[in-house]
């Protein structure tokens, strides 16, 4: 069963899985850099009423499953996420400025697929999990325990 979100004149349940990679597929998203990317993604999401359902920062790419308001397009969301995180990372980490001349740590483009096909198993799992406490940490980095 969908968890509907509300706007001033809308009720919606719009979700998308987005993936984007580092420029040249360089494995730079580790340790403090990965944690800072996660913080920046959360900041941009909060500012734009984007709910992160699940996220994962790998060494050379980021996966996000998000719910977003209908006033935003997927291309705008990705633009906000990639541009703010790239700009801030290049300001804060001098080693990244040496690796990525120019102004981008992300490769051009992204992958996006909408969700929505709900199976009987998904509904049954949803019903079964109604009394479970939600997990505290839904946005993991690949090398965290």
N, C-alpha and C positions, 0 to 999 in steps of 0.2 A: 504494500500500500504506500503510495507516495506521501511524503511529508511536505505539504504545500506551504510555500512561503507567501507572504502578503506584502503588497505595495499599497499605495493610497487608493488605487482603484483596480488593483489586480490581485489575483491569486495565481501562483505559478509553481511549476516544478520543472525547471530547465537545467539539465545537467550535461556536462561534456568532459571527455577525457582529453587532456592536452599534453603533448610531449614536445620539448625542444632541446636542441643539443648545443654544446659549446662550439665555438669557431674552431675549425680544423680538428674537431672531435678530441681536443686536448683534455686529458684527465685531471682537471684542476679543482674539481669540486670535492675537496677533502677537508677534514678537520675544521678549523676556524672559518675557512672560506665557505664550506658547505653550510655551516651553522648560520653564517651571515646571510647567505642566499635565502635560506629558509625564513629568517627574520624579515628580510625585505619583501619576500613573496607574501608573507602574512600581513605586513603593513599595507601593501598595495591592495590586497584582497579586502581588508577591513575598510579602507577608504572608499572602496567601490561597491560595498555590500555584496561581495563575492564570498560565498561560504566554501571553505576547503573541506571536502568530505574525506579525502585521502590524498596524501602526497608522498613523494619519494625523491630524494636527491641522490643520484648515482654519480660516479666520478666524472662522467662526461655528458650527462643529460638529466632532465627533470621531468617527472610525471606528476600530473595533477588531475584529480577528479573533483570538479567544482560544481556548485549550484550558483547560478547567476541571475540577476534581474533581467526582464525582457527589454529594458531600455539600452542594454549593452549588447554589442556584437562580439562574437568570438575574436575577430581580428583586433578589435579595440582592446579587449582584455589582454590578449597576448602582447600587443604593443605596450600597454601599461606595465605589464610584468617584466618584459624583457628590457625595455628602455630604462626604467628606474633602477632595476637591479644592475644592469651593465654600467650605467653612469656612476652609481654609488660605489660599486666594487672597484672601478678604475680609479676613483678618487681616494679610496681607503687603502688599497693594496698596491704599492709601487711595483711589486714583482709582476702583477698582472699587466701593468702598463708596458713593461718590457716585452712580455710575451705576445700581447695583442696590440700592435700598433694600430692607429685609427681609434675608433671610439666604441668598439663592440667586443664583448666577450662571447656573444651568442652568434651562431650561424644564422643565415637568412632562413626564413620559413619556420614551419612548425607542423605537427600532426594534430588533428582534432577529429574526434568522433563523438557523436551524441549518444546518449544512453536512452533506454526507454523500453526495450523489449523485456518484459518481466515474465519469468517462467513460474510454474507452480512451485518449484523448489525454492526460488527466491522468496515468494510469498510465505511459504511454510517456514523458512528460516527466520523471516521477519517476525512472524507470529511467535515462534519459539523463543526469540530473544527479547521479548517485551519486558521481562522483569530483570534483565541483566543490567549491571551498572555499565555506563559507557566507559571506554578506555580513555585514559588521561592523555596519552600521546599517540595521535593519529598521523603524525607527519614525521617519518623516520628518515635518518640518513643511513646509507648502505652499510656503514661500519659500526653503527651504534649497537650495543647489546639489546 
